[in-house]
């Protein structure tokens, strides 16, 4: 990708440009410039540059735009009110961190060009090319890959006659004698294939996420009890005290088991948000949400792709992929993704309890989710 820039007058944004990454940021000092350039040019440049930006804590992290691309796929992180305009798959996308307590991260396919304007910068100026280095910028963008030259049609003319040599005579193959008596007359033995066992019936939940969750989501959904069948007795002395029981959710909701087993009710059309503290940012749960210090997806299956939300980048108590939220049947389901220090939840009117790693758990409105390091999220209905 080739870039041009328009120089800034006086103090402004700097553009750090390498072969496959770009960092746009207001520099703090000369030491920061040297550290940012060294990190961006390393083999782990994207993550290393992010560590340099957040090394002094989230509150001291400056507004920035971080871009990495490979082929036509680009990964973008934007913090603050600055925006990056990306043309991808024939459409125009504006990625901005305005309104987010941390930043916004997007992955775009089929990227054709990018453009950036420093807040408050004026139009005009000469566009200068830059391939690698650090330059002060007011405007920055890609010129796009040059189109392949169109083939020029040659003028039509009558082809000159070409002398075709006579083909050499090909000797006839010698006849092959076949011993009819030695020919196998029996039909080959047929292989009988036993019927494969029928596939287990889907319970309607596992197909939604596939391998994104570590355990079948149906284990976390609250189902009506069947009074006709004897219920197992749970020895409280064997309970570890850290697992949220499904019966707790039923008691909090005041649900009573019906007399007869009924089909699963249709999911209520209820939308939820997560209120992040500190900061008070509201994160929608219209699609599954994957949160962590540096979340990433290695394999995704199911109807909806989880949205990535980066939290607590400077806090080692929060894992890279810490937890995942999803809405199932009108209920918020949270799964701790085997994080280093675990995830604690506090349901309304109940003591705090720690989630079992990898086990989807239903939570209700008003539940407070604590990731450690003073960072919490509260479940609310999106009214």
BALOBA-1460 file (C-alpha; in Angstrom, 3 decimals):
// residues 383
<rec num="1" residu="x" x="0.000" y="0.000" z="0.000"/>
<rec num="2" residu="x" x="1.418" y="3.418" z="-1.027"/>
<rec num="3" residu="x" x="0.720" y="6.546" z="1.059"/>
<rec num="4" residu="x" x="0.786" y="10.324" z="0.661"/>
<rec num="5" residu="x" x="0.609" y="12.980" z="3.372"/>
<rec num="6" residu="x" x="0.197" y="16.722" z="3.783"/>
<rec num="7" residu="x" x="2.567" y="18.177" z="6.324"/>
<rec num="8" residu="x" x="1.226" y="19.753" z="9.506"/>
<rec num="9" residu="x" x="2.074" y="23.333" z="10.493"/>
<rec num="10" residu="x" x="3.879" y="23.248" z="13.829"/>
<rec num="11" residu="x" x="2.944" y="20.665" z="16.470"/>
<rec num="12" residu="x" x="0.456" y="18.054" z="15.327"/>
<rec num="13" residu="x" x="0.049" y="14.365" z="14.610"/>
<rec num="14" residu="x" x="2.910" y="12.112" z="13.546"/>
<rec num="15" residu="x" x="2.620" y="9.246" z="11.071"/>
<rec num="16" residu="x" x="4.846" y="6.201" z="11.705"/>
<rec num="17" residu="x" x="4.931" y="4.203" z="8.434"/>
<rec num="18" residu="x" x="6.445" y="0.728" z="7.862"/>
<rec num="19" residu="x" x="5.931" y="-1.875" z="5.143"/>
<rec num="20" residu="x" x="2.686" y="-3.260" z="6.629"/>
<rec num="21" residu="x" x="1.721" y="-0.986" z="9.562"/>
<rec num="22" residu="x" x="0.839" y="2.664" z="10.230"/>
<rec num="23" residu="x" x="0.553" y="4.494" z="13.565"/>
<rec num="24" residu="x" x="-1.033" y="7.992" z="13.699"/>
<rec num="25" residu="x" x="-0.657" y="9.699" z="17.091"/>
<rec num="26" residu="x" x="0.078" y="12.976" z="18.889"/>
<rec num="27" residu="x" x="3.591" y="12.349" z="20.309"/>
<rec num="28" residu="x" x="4.282" y="12.823" z="24.018"/>
<rec num="29" residu="x" x="8.061" y="13.375" z="23.836"/>
<rec num="30" residu="x" x="11.200" y="12.285" z="21.992"/>
<rec num="31" residu="x" x="11.514" y="9.153" z="24.107"/>
<rec num="32" residu="x" x="8.001" y="8.099" z="23.078"/>
<rec num="33" residu="x" x="8.787" y="8.657" z="19.377"/>
<rec num="34" residu="x" x="11.884" y="6.450" z="19.575"/>
<rec num="35" residu="x" x="10.051" y="3.688" z="21.480"/>
<rec num="36" residu="x" x="7.003" y="3.763" z="19.167"/>
<rec num="37" residu="x" x="9.113" y="3.531" z="15.996"/>
<rec num="38" residu="x" x="11.209" y="0.669" z="17.402"/>
<rec num="39" residu="x" x="8.061" y="-1.240" z="18.447"/>
<rec num="40" residu="x" x="6.185" y="-0.705" z="15.161"/>
<rec num="41" residu="x" x="9.161" y="-1.867" z="13.068"/>
<rec num="42" residu="x" x="9.608" y="-5.110" z="15.068"/>
<rec num="43" residu="x" x="8.240" y="-8.527" z="14.050"/>
<rec num="44" residu="x" x="5.379" y="-8.128" z="16.571"/>
<rec num="45" residu="x" x="4.858" y="-4.494" z="15.619"/>
<rec num="46" residu="x" x="1.076" y="-4.232" z="16.036"/>
<rec num="47" residu="x" x="0.942" y="-5.590" z="19.600"/>
<rec num="48" residu="x" x="4.268" y="-3.988" z="20.575"/>
<rec num="49" residu="x" x="3.067" y="-0.554" z="19.435"/>
<rec num="50" residu="x" x="-0.169" y="-1.042" z="21.417"/>
<rec num="51" residu="x" x="1.872" y="-1.884" z="24.531"/>
<rec num="52" residu="x" x="3.926" y="1.320" z="24.115"/>
<rec num="53" residu="x" x="0.758" y="3.424" z="23.709"/>
<rec num="54" residu="x" x="-0.844" y="1.993" z="26.879"/>
<rec num="55" residu="x" x="2.363" y="1.610" z="28.911"/>
<rec num="56" residu="x" x="1.581" y="4.602" z="31.132"/>
<rec num="57" residu="x" x="-1.958" y="3.436" z="31.926"/>
<rec num="58" residu="x" x="-5.300" y="3.825" z="30.195"/>
<rec num="59" residu="x" x="-5.871" y="7.345" z="31.538"/>
<rec num="60" residu="x" x="-2.575" y="8.539" z="29.995"/>
<rec num="61" residu="x" x="-3.089" y="6.722" z="26.681"/>
<rec num="62" residu="x" x="-3.254" y="9.322" z="23.851"/>
<rec num="63" residu="x" x="-5.715" y="9.379" z="20.963"/>
<rec num="64" residu="x" x="-4.317" y="7.247" z="18.133"/>
<rec num="65" residu="x" x="-5.016" y="5.279" z="14.957"/>
<rec num="66" residu="x" x="-3.228" y="1.915" z="14.558"/>
<rec num="67" residu="x" x="-3.464" y="0.096" z="11.214"/>
<rec num="68" residu="x" x="-2.066" y="-3.242" z="10.021"/>
<rec num="69" residu="x" x="-2.807" y="-4.946" z="6.701"/>
<rec num="70" residu="x" x="-2.041" y="-8.159" z="4.859"/>
<rec num="71" residu="x" x="-3.282" y="-8.454" z="1.295"/>
<rec num="72" residu="x" x="-6.775" y="-6.977" z="1.240"/>
<rec num="73" residu="x" x="-7.464" y="-7.555" z="4.967"/>
<rec num="74" residu="x" x="-6.872" y="-4.704" z="7.425"/>
<rec num="75" residu="x" x="-7.049" y="-4.553" z="11.249"/>
<rec num="76" residu="x" x="-7.804" y="-1.091" z="12.664"/>
<rec num="77" residu="x" x="-7.808" y="0.279" z="16.234"/>
<rec num="78" residu="x" x="-8.973" y="3.878" z="16.852"/>
<rec num="79" residu="x" x="-9.049" y="5.719" z="20.200"/>
<rec num="80" residu="x" x="-10.606" y="9.115" z="20.744"/>
<rec num="81" residu="x" x="-12.576" y="11.418" z="18.450"/>
<rec num="82" residu="x" x="-10.224" y="10.954" z="15.486"/>
<rec num="83" residu="x" x="-11.617" y="8.850" z="12.630"/>
<rec num="84" residu="x" x="-10.159" y="6.693" z="9.854"/>
<rec num="85" residu="x" x="-12.143" y="6.402" z="6.619"/>
<rec num="86" residu="x" x="-11.757" y="3.011" z="4.924"/>
<rec num="87" residu="x" x="-13.045" y="2.028" z="1.463"/>
<rec num="88" residu="x" x="-13.589" y="-1.751" z="1.491"/>
<rec num="89" residu="x" x="-15.750" y="-4.129" z="-0.585"/>
<rec num="90" residu="x" x="-17.162" y="-1.212" z="-2.552"/>
<rec num="91" residu="x" x="-18.430" y="0.604" z="0.572"/>
<rec num="92" residu="x" x="-17.086" y="3.378" z="2.802"/>
<rec num="93" residu="x" x="-16.574" y="2.705" z="6.533"/>
<rec num="94" residu="x" x="-15.694" y="5.299" z="9.178"/>
<rec num="95" residu="x" x="-13.918" y="3.857" z="12.227"/>
<rec num="96" residu="x" x="-13.949" y="6.225" z="15.235"/>
<rec num="97" residu="x" x="-13.338" y="5.738" z="18.944"/>
<rec num="98" residu="x" x="-15.746" y="8.495" z="19.982"/>
<rec num="99" residu="x" x="-17.971" y="7.333" z="22.836"/>
<rec num="100" residu="x" x="-15.833" y="4.278" z="23.743"/>
<rec num="101" residu="x" x="-14.090" y="4.199" z="27.131"/>
<rec num="102" residu="x" x="-11.119" y="2.323" z="25.649"/>
<rec num="103" residu="x" x="-11.083" y="2.159" z="21.845"/>
<rec num="104" residu="x" x="-12.838" y="0.600" z="18.844"/>
<rec num="105" residu="x" x="-11.318" y="-2.277" z="16.859"/>
<rec num="106" residu="x" x="-12.449" y="-3.437" z="13.404"/>
<rec num="107" residu="x" x="-11.268" y="-6.042" z="10.876"/>
<rec num="108" residu="x" x="-12.193" y="-5.225" z="7.249"/>
<rec num="109" residu="x" x="-11.891" y="-7.324" z="4.098"/>
<rec num="110" residu="x" x="-11.269" y="-6.122" z="0.548"/>
<rec num="111" residu="x" x="-9.637" y="-2.838" z="1.617"/>
<rec num="112" residu="x" x="-8.997" y="-0.470" z="-1.290"/>
<rec num="113" residu="x" x="-7.871" y="2.768" z="0.401"/>
<rec num="114" residu="x" x="-7.693" y="4.619" z="3.746"/>
<rec num="115" residu="x" x="-7.823" y="8.340" z="4.633"/>
<rec num="116" residu="x" x="-7.204" y="10.344" z="7.824"/>
<rec num="117" residu="x" x="-7.503" y="14.031" z="8.734"/>
<rec num="118" residu="x" x="-6.098" y="15.367" z="12.010"/>
<rec num="119" residu="x" x="-8.821" y="17.055" z="14.105"/>
<rec num="120" residu="x" x="-8.901" y="20.790" z="13.392"/>
<rec num="121" residu="x" x="-6.605" y="20.615" z="10.353"/>
<rec num="122" residu="x" x="-7.313" y="22.789" z="7.313"/>
<rec num="123" residu="x" x="-7.696" y="21.566" z="3.753"/>
<rec num="124" residu="x" x="-5.052" y="22.289" z="1.134"/>
<rec num="125" residu="x" x="-1.359" y="21.682" z="0.765"/>
<rec num="126" residu="x" x="0.794" y="19.463" z="-1.443"/>
<rec num="127" residu="x" x="0.486" y="15.693" z="-1.175"/>
<rec num="128" residu="x" x="3.931" y="14.176" z="-0.551"/>
<rec num="129" residu="x" x="4.713" y="10.459" z="-0.952"/>
<rec num="130" residu="x" x="6.021" y="8.411" z="1.996"/>
<rec num="131" residu="x" x="7.014" y="4.744" z="1.995"/>
<rec num="132" residu="x" x="8.740" y="4.316" z="5.388"/>
<rec num="133" residu="x" x="9.611" y="6.657" z="8.233"/>
<rec num="134" residu="x" x="8.103" y="9.217" z="10.621"/>
<rec num="135" residu="x" x="6.541" y="12.441" z="9.285"/>
<rec num="136" residu="x" x="4.310" y="15.213" z="10.761"/>
<rec num="137" residu="x" x="0.888" y="15.100" z="9.107"/>
<rec num="138" residu="x" x="-2.333" y="17.062" z="8.870"/>
<rec num="139" residu="x" x="-3.804" y="14.709" z="6.251"/>
<rec num="140" residu="x" x="-2.761" y="11.132" z="5.497"/>
<rec num="141" residu="x" x="-4.059" y="8.485" z="3.118"/>
<rec num="142" residu="x" x="-3.294" y="5.742" z="0.654"/>
<rec num="143" residu="x" x="-3.104" y="6.268" z="-3.088"/>
<rec num="144" residu="x" x="-4.348" y="2.705" z="-3.736"/>
<rec num="145" residu="x" x="-2.699" y="-0.064" z="-5.668"/>
<rec num="146" residu="x" x="-2.090" y="0.797" z="-9.366"/>
<rec num="147" residu="x" x="-4.435" y="-1.001" z="-11.727"/>
<rec num="148" residu="x" x="-2.956" y="-3.615" z="-14.026"/>
<rec num="149" residu="x" x="-2.347" y="-2.193" z="-17.552"/>
<rec num="150" residu="x" x="-5.008" y="-3.141" z="-20.064"/>
<rec num="151" residu="x" x="-3.772" y="-5.260" z="-22.966"/>
<rec num="152" residu="x" x="-3.459" y="-3.278" z="-26.225"/>
<rec num="153" residu="x" x="-5.121" y="-5.043" z="-29.126"/>
<rec num="154" residu="x" x="-2.824" y="-5.521" z="-32.097"/>
<rec num="155" residu="x" x="-4.115" y="-4.319" z="-35.482"/>
<rec num="156" residu="x" x="-5.819" y="-7.026" z="-37.456"/>
<rec num="157" residu="x" x="-3.821" y="-8.359" z="-40.349"/>
<rec num="158" residu="x" x="-3.919" y="-11.429" z="-42.476"/>
<rec num="159" residu="x" x="-1.606" y="-14.117" z="-41.127"/>
<rec num="160" residu="x" x="1.260" y="-15.185" z="-43.314"/>
<rec num="161" residu="x" x="1.022" y="-18.716" z="-44.670"/>
<rec num="162" residu="x" x="2.911" y="-21.233" z="-42.606"/>
<rec num="163" residu="x" x="4.349" y="-24.371" z="-44.173"/>
<rec num="164" residu="x" x="3.149" y="-27.410" z="-42.245"/>
<rec num="165" residu="x" x="5.452" y="-30.432" z="-42.584"/>
<rec num="166" residu="x" x="3.936" y="-33.760" z="-43.467"/>
<rec num="167" residu="x" x="3.495" y="-35.924" z="-40.359"/>
<rec num="168" residu="x" x="5.820" y="-38.888" z="-40.086"/>
<rec num="169" residu="x" x="4.152" y="-42.248" z="-40.547"/>
<rec num="170" residu="x" x="3.200" y="-43.868" z="-37.253"/>
<rec num="171" residu="x" x="3.815" y="-47.636" z="-37.093"/>
<rec num="172" residu="x" x="0.758" y="-49.702" z="-36.265"/>
<rec num="173" residu="x" x="0.897" y="-51.315" z="-32.807"/>
<rec num="174" residu="x" x="1.523" y="-55.019" z="-32.677"/>
<rec num="175" residu="x" x="-1.576" y="-57.107" z="-31.893"/>
<rec num="176" residu="x" x="-1.903" y="-58.122" z="-28.263"/>
<rec num="177" residu="x" x="-2.922" y="-61.692" z="-27.579"/>
<rec num="178" residu="x" x="-5.378" y="-62.068" z="-24.690"/>
<rec num="179" residu="x" x="-5.788" y="-65.361" z="-22.856"/>
<rec num="180" residu="x" x="-9.569" y="-65.598" z="-22.612"/>
<rec num="181" residu="x" x="-9.433" y="-68.587" z="-20.271"/>
<rec num="182" residu="x" x="-7.257" y="-66.702" z="-17.776"/>
<rec num="183" residu="x" x="-9.663" y="-63.760" z="-17.612"/>
<rec num="184" residu="x" x="-11.427" y="-63.438" z="-14.239"/>
<rec num="185" residu="x" x="-15.102" y="-63.904" z="-14.872"/>
<rec num="186" residu="x" x="-16.333" y="-63.420" z="-11.268"/>
<rec num="187" residu="x" x="-17.721" y="-60.061" z="-10.241"/>
<rec num="188" residu="x" x="-15.717" y="-58.221" z="-7.577"/>
<rec num="189" residu="x" x="-16.867" y="-58.722" z="-4.023"/>
<rec num="190" residu="x" x="-19.243" y="-55.970" z="-2.939"/>
<rec num="191" residu="x" x="-18.431" y="-54.083" z="0.193"/>
<rec num="192" residu="x" x="-21.378" y="-53.743" z="2.544"/>
<rec num="193" residu="x" x="-21.417" y="-50.401" z="4.327"/>
<rec num="194" residu="x" x="-23.278" y="-50.429" z="7.596"/>
<rec num="195" residu="x" x="-25.696" y="-47.625" z="8.221"/>
<rec num="196" residu="x" x="-24.050" y="-44.859" z="10.194"/>
<rec num="197" residu="x" x="-25.654" y="-44.173" z="13.593"/>
<rec num="198" residu="x" x="-28.116" y="-41.306" z="13.449"/>
<rec num="199" residu="x" x="-26.722" y="-37.908" z="14.409"/>
<rec num="200" residu="x" x="-27.900" y="-36.681" z="17.816"/>
<rec num="201" residu="x" x="-30.746" y="-34.207" z="17.674"/>
<rec num="202" residu="x" x="-29.724" y="-30.595" z="18.099"/>
<rec num="203" residu="x" x="-30.998" y="-28.875" z="21.220"/>
<rec num="204" residu="x" x="-31.203" y="-25.512" z="19.399"/>
<rec num="205" residu="x" x="-28.283" y="-23.845" z="21.187"/>
<rec num="206" residu="x" x="-25.024" y="-25.523" z="20.264"/>
<rec num="207" residu="x" x="-25.430" y="-24.709" z="16.529"/>
<rec num="208" residu="x" x="-25.572" y="-20.996" z="17.291"/>
<rec num="209" residu="x" x="-21.959" y="-20.679" z="18.380"/>
<rec num="210" residu="x" x="-20.165" y="-23.947" z="17.514"/>
<rec num="211" residu="x" x="-16.604" y="-23.833" z="18.736"/>
<rec num="212" residu="x" x="-16.734" y="-20.175" z="19.791"/>
<rec num="213" residu="x" x="-17.896" y="-21.211" z="23.295"/>
<rec num="214" residu="x" x="-16.017" y="-23.796" z="25.297"/>
<rec num="215" residu="x" x="-19.195" y="-25.652" z="26.370"/>
<rec num="216" residu="x" x="-22.711" y="-26.238" z="25.038"/>
<rec num="217" residu="x" x="-24.754" y="-23.090" z="25.712"/>
<rec num="218" residu="x" x="-27.856" y="-25.163" z="26.563"/>
<rec num="219" residu="x" x="-26.244" y="-26.077" z="29.905"/>
<rec num="220" residu="x" x="-26.585" y="-22.417" z="30.964"/>
<rec num="221" residu="x" x="-30.232" y="-21.878" z="29.979"/>
<rec num="222" residu="x" x="-32.831" y="-21.959" z="32.742"/>
<rec num="223" residu="x" x="-35.377" y="-24.719" z="32.016"/>
<rec num="224" residu="x" x="-38.627" y="-25.547" z="33.795"/>
<rec num="225" residu="x" x="-38.372" y="-28.334" z="36.321"/>
<rec num="226" residu="x" x="-40.407" y="-31.549" z="36.005"/>
<rec num="227" residu="x" x="-42.024" y="-32.335" z="39.384"/>
<rec num="228" residu="x" x="-43.030" y="-35.884" z="38.226"/>
<rec num="229" residu="x" x="-39.379" y="-36.986" z="38.249"/>
<rec num="230" residu="x" x="-37.443" y="-37.264" z="41.533"/>
<rec num="231" residu="x" x="-34.922" y="-34.485" z="42.000"/>
<rec num="232" residu="x" x="-31.358" y="-35.358" z="43.101"/>
<rec num="233" residu="x" x="-30.369" y="-34.250" z="46.592"/>
<rec num="234" residu="x" x="-27.395" y="-31.866" z="46.574"/>
<rec num="235" residu="x" x="-25.020" y="-32.115" z="49.498"/>
<rec num="236" residu="x" x="-24.094" y="-28.519" z="50.402"/>
<rec num="237" residu="x" x="-20.857" y="-29.731" z="51.958"/>
<rec num="238" residu="x" x="-19.703" y="-30.947" z="48.533"/>
<rec num="239" residu="x" x="-20.604" y="-27.684" z="46.792"/>
<rec num="240" residu="x" x="-17.529" y="-25.566" z="46.148"/>
<rec num="241" residu="x" x="-19.354" y="-22.291" z="46.907"/>
<rec num="242" residu="x" x="-17.990" y="-20.673" z="43.720"/>
<rec num="243" residu="x" x="-20.433" y="-21.920" z="41.099"/>
<rec num="244" residu="x" x="-23.656" y="-20.097" z="40.277"/>
<rec num="245" residu="x" x="-26.500" y="-22.679" z="40.443"/>
<rec num="246" residu="x" x="-29.353" y="-22.570" z="37.932"/>
<rec num="247" residu="x" x="-31.872" y="-22.797" z="40.807"/>
<rec num="248" residu="x" x="-30.584" y="-19.436" z="42.112"/>
<rec num="249" residu="x" x="-31.608" y="-17.788" z="38.846"/>
<rec num="250" residu="x" x="-35.078" y="-19.399" z="39.081"/>
<rec num="251" residu="x" x="-35.581" y="-18.134" z="42.653"/>
<rec num="252" residu="x" x="-34.502" y="-14.596" z="41.724"/>
<rec num="253" residu="x" x="-36.990" y="-14.520" z="38.868"/>
<rec num="254" residu="x" x="-39.813" y="-16.034" z="40.938"/>
<rec num="255" residu="x" x="-40.472" y="-18.740" z="38.363"/>
<rec num="256" residu="x" x="-42.524" y="-21.808" z="39.380"/>
<rec num="257" residu="x" x="-42.166" y="-25.201" z="37.699"/>
<rec num="258" residu="x" x="-45.242" y="-26.158" z="35.631"/>
<rec num="259" residu="x" x="-47.151" y="-29.404" z="36.080"/>
<rec num="260" residu="x" x="-46.442" y="-30.631" z="32.566"/>
<rec num="261" residu="x" x="-43.370" y="-30.444" z="30.395"/>
<rec num="262" residu="x" x="-43.867" y="-27.869" z="27.676"/>
<rec num="263" residu="x" x="-41.923" y="-26.910" z="24.573"/>
<rec num="264" residu="x" x="-39.257" y="-24.205" z="25.040"/>
<rec num="265" residu="x" x="-40.844" y="-20.767" z="24.942"/>
<rec num="266" residu="x" x="-39.911" y="-18.448" z="22.104"/>
<rec num="267" residu="x" x="-37.104" y="-16.057" z="23.125"/>
<rec num="268" residu="x" x="-38.362" y="-12.688" z="24.311"/>
<rec num="269" residu="x" x="-37.403" y="-9.803" z="22.124"/>
<rec num="270" residu="x" x="-35.399" y="-8.064" z="24.845"/>
<rec num="271" residu="x" x="-32.176" y="-6.201" z="24.113"/>
<rec num="272" residu="x" x="-29.419" y="-5.721" z="26.677"/>
<rec num="273" residu="x" x="-26.399" y="-3.469" z="27.153"/>
<rec num="274" residu="x" x="-23.309" y="-3.639" z="29.357"/>
<rec num="275" residu="x" x="-22.454" y="-0.470" z="31.300"/>
<rec num="276" residu="x" x="-18.656" y="-0.303" z="31.709"/>
<rec num="277" residu="x" x="-17.196" y="1.154" z="34.911"/>
<rec num="278" residu="x" x="-15.205" y="3.330" z="35.149"/>
<rec num="279" residu="x" x="-16.291" y="5.544" z="32.266"/>
<rec num="280" residu="x" x="-19.963" y="4.576" z="31.927"/>
<rec num="281" residu="x" x="-19.688" y="3.471" z="28.279"/>
<rec num="282" residu="x" x="-22.630" y="1.367" z="27.067"/>
<rec num="283" residu="x" x="-21.786" y="-1.711" z="24.976"/>
<rec num="284" residu="x" x="-24.668" y="-3.328" z="23.052"/>
<rec num="285" residu="x" x="-25.315" y="-7.086" z="23.202"/>
<rec num="286" residu="x" x="-27.131" y="-7.155" z="19.849"/>
<rec num="287" residu="x" x="-24.452" y="-9.681" z="18.848"/>
<rec num="288" residu="x" x="-22.106" y="-11.845" z="20.963"/>
<rec num="289" residu="x" x="-19.353" y="-9.803" z="22.669"/>
<rec num="290" residu="x" x="-15.807" y="-11.094" z="23.296"/>
<rec num="291" residu="x" x="-13.938" y="-8.997" z="25.915"/>
<rec num="292" residu="x" x="-10.327" y="-9.089" z="27.067"/>
<rec num="293" residu="x" x="-7.003" y="-7.279" z="27.209"/>
<rec num="294" residu="x" x="-6.320" y="-8.037" z="23.521"/>
<rec num="295" residu="x" x="-9.205" y="-10.179" z="22.186"/>
<rec num="296" residu="x" x="-8.837" y="-12.114" z="18.936"/>
<rec num="297" residu="x" x="-10.712" y="-14.785" z="16.992"/>
<rec num="298" residu="x" x="-8.884" y="-17.835" z="15.672"/>
<rec num="299" residu="x" x="-11.913" y="-19.835" z="14.489"/>
<rec num="300" residu="x" x="-15.524" y="-18.716" z="14.250"/>
<rec num="301" residu="x" x="-18.636" y="-20.759" z="13.462"/>
<rec num="302" residu="x" x="-22.324" y="-20.075" z="13.936"/>
<rec num="303" residu="x" x="-24.820" y="-17.456" z="12.853"/>
<rec num="304" residu="x" x="-23.184" y="-14.342" z="14.346"/>
<rec num="305" residu="x" x="-19.522" y="-13.419" z="14.662"/>
<rec num="306" residu="x" x="-18.635" y="-12.096" z="18.144"/>
<rec num="307" residu="x" x="-17.726" y="-8.407" z="18.368"/>
<rec num="308" residu="x" x="-14.329" y="-7.694" z="19.977"/>
<rec num="309" residu="x" x="-14.091" y="-5.266" z="22.947"/>
<rec num="310" residu="x" x="-10.672" y="-4.437" z="24.401"/>
<rec num="311" residu="x" x="-10.605" y="-3.686" z="28.153"/>
<rec num="312" residu="x" x="-7.900" y="-3.192" z="30.786"/>
<rec num="313" residu="x" x="-4.924" y="-3.221" z="28.398"/>
<rec num="314" residu="x" x="-2.463" y="-2.185" z="31.107"/>
<rec num="315" residu="x" x="-3.868" y="-4.599" z="33.733"/>
<rec num="316" residu="x" x="-2.272" y="-8.061" z="33.713"/>
<rec num="317" residu="x" x="-5.153" y="-9.376" z="35.873"/>
<rec num="318" residu="x" x="-7.310" y="-9.333" z="32.720"/>
<rec num="319" residu="x" x="-6.530" y="-12.053" z="30.165"/>
<rec num="320" residu="x" x="-6.236" y="-11.482" z="26.411"/>
<rec num="321" residu="x" x="-9.497" y="-13.399" z="25.837"/>
<rec num="322" residu="x" x="-11.201" y="-13.072" z="29.226"/>
<rec num="323" residu="x" x="-14.953" y="-13.699" z="28.832"/>
<rec num="324" residu="x" x="-17.770" y="-13.811" z="26.289"/>
<rec num="325" residu="x" x="-21.348" y="-12.468" z="26.516"/>
<rec num="326" residu="x" x="-24.324" y="-13.600" z="24.428"/>
<rec num="327" residu="x" x="-28.127" y="-13.263" z="24.593"/>
<rec num="328" residu="x" x="-30.080" y="-16.546" z="24.427"/>
<rec num="329" residu="x" x="-33.872" y="-16.754" z="24.777"/>
<rec num="330" residu="x" x="-34.124" y="-13.333" z="26.403"/>
<rec num="331" residu="x" x="-31.352" y="-14.171" z="28.916"/>
<rec num="332" residu="x" x="-27.759" y="-12.908" z="29.041"/>
<rec num="333" residu="x" x="-25.248" y="-15.786" z="29.106"/>
<rec num="334" residu="x" x="-21.636" y="-15.207" z="30.223"/>
<rec num="335" residu="x" x="-18.731" y="-17.642" z="29.813"/>
<rec num="336" residu="x" x="-15.329" y="-17.232" z="31.489"/>
<rec num="337" residu="x" x="-12.814" y="-18.266" z="28.785"/>
<rec num="338" residu="x" x="-10.367" y="-19.923" z="31.213"/>
<rec num="339" residu="x" x="-8.986" y="-16.514" z="32.217"/>
<rec num="340" residu="x" x="-5.921" y="-16.233" z="34.433"/>
<rec num="341" residu="x" x="-7.621" y="-14.698" z="37.510"/>
<rec num="342" residu="x" x="-11.227" y="-15.677" z="36.786"/>
<rec num="343" residu="x" x="-14.478" y="-13.701" z="36.643"/>
<rec num="344" residu="x" x="-16.729" y="-12.816" z="39.614"/>
<rec num="345" residu="x" x="-20.448" y="-11.984" z="39.327"/>
<rec num="346" residu="x" x="-22.854" y="-10.449" z="41.838"/>
<rec num="347" residu="x" x="-26.554" y="-11.045" z="41.208"/>
<rec num="348" residu="x" x="-29.031" y="-8.581" z="42.815"/>
<rec num="349" residu="x" x="-29.503" y="-9.438" z="46.492"/>
<rec num="350" residu="x" x="-26.924" y="-12.256" z="46.403"/>
<rec num="351" residu="x" x="-23.296" y="-12.534" z="47.534"/>
<rec num="352" residu="x" x="-20.519" y="-12.453" z="44.948"/>
<rec num="353" residu="x" x="-19.593" y="-15.779" z="43.355"/>
<rec num="354" residu="x" x="-16.848" y="-16.853" z="40.995"/>
<rec num="355" residu="x" x="-17.698" y="-18.401" z="37.617"/>
<rec num="356" residu="x" x="-16.507" y="-21.876" z="36.711"/>
<rec num="357" residu="x" x="-14.080" y="-21.538" z="33.784"/>
<rec num="358" residu="x" x="-15.546" y="-22.527" z="30.418"/>
<rec num="359" residu="x" x="-19.121" y="-23.003" z="31.736"/>
<rec num="360" residu="x" x="-21.843" y="-20.748" z="30.226"/>
<rec num="361" residu="x" x="-23.913" y="-19.174" z="33.018"/>
<rec num="362" residu="x" x="-27.210" y="-17.249" z="32.810"/>
<rec num="363" residu="x" x="-27.350" y="-13.852" z="34.532"/>
<rec num="364" residu="x" x="-30.162" y="-11.325" z="34.933"/>
<rec num="365" residu="x" x="-30.578" y="-7.564" z="34.745"/>
<rec num="366" residu="x" x="-28.658" y="-5.761" z="37.455"/>
<rec num="367" residu="x" x="-25.880" y="-8.388" z="37.653"/>
<rec num="368" residu="x" x="-22.415" y="-6.865" z="38.177"/>
<rec num="369" residu="x" x="-19.514" y="-8.666" z="36.426"/>
<rec num="370" residu="x" x="-16.074" y="-8.019" z="37.991"/>
<rec num="371" residu="x" x="-12.975" y="-8.733" z="35.846"/>
<rec num="372" residu="x" x="-10.460" y="-7.462" z="38.403"/>
<rec num="373" residu="x" x="-8.347" y="-4.332" z="38.521"/>
<rec num="374" residu="x" x="-11.398" y="-2.187" z="39.361"/>
<rec num="375" residu="x" x="-13.061" y="-2.844" z="35.973"/>
<rec num="376" residu="x" x="-16.705" y="-4.003" z="36.106"/>
<rec num="377" residu="x" x="-19.706" y="-4.303" z="33.757"/>
<rec num="378" residu="x" x="-23.376" y="-4.108" z="34.771"/>
<rec num="379" residu="x" x="-26.141" y="-5.845" z="32.778"/>
<rec num="380" residu="x" x="-29.068" y="-3.554" z="31.892"/>
<rec num="381" residu="x" x="-32.011" y="-3.731" z="29.540"/>
<rec num="382" residu="x" x="-31.656" y="-1.360" z="26.575"/>
<rec num="383" residu="x" x="-34.743" y="0.750" z="27.109"/>
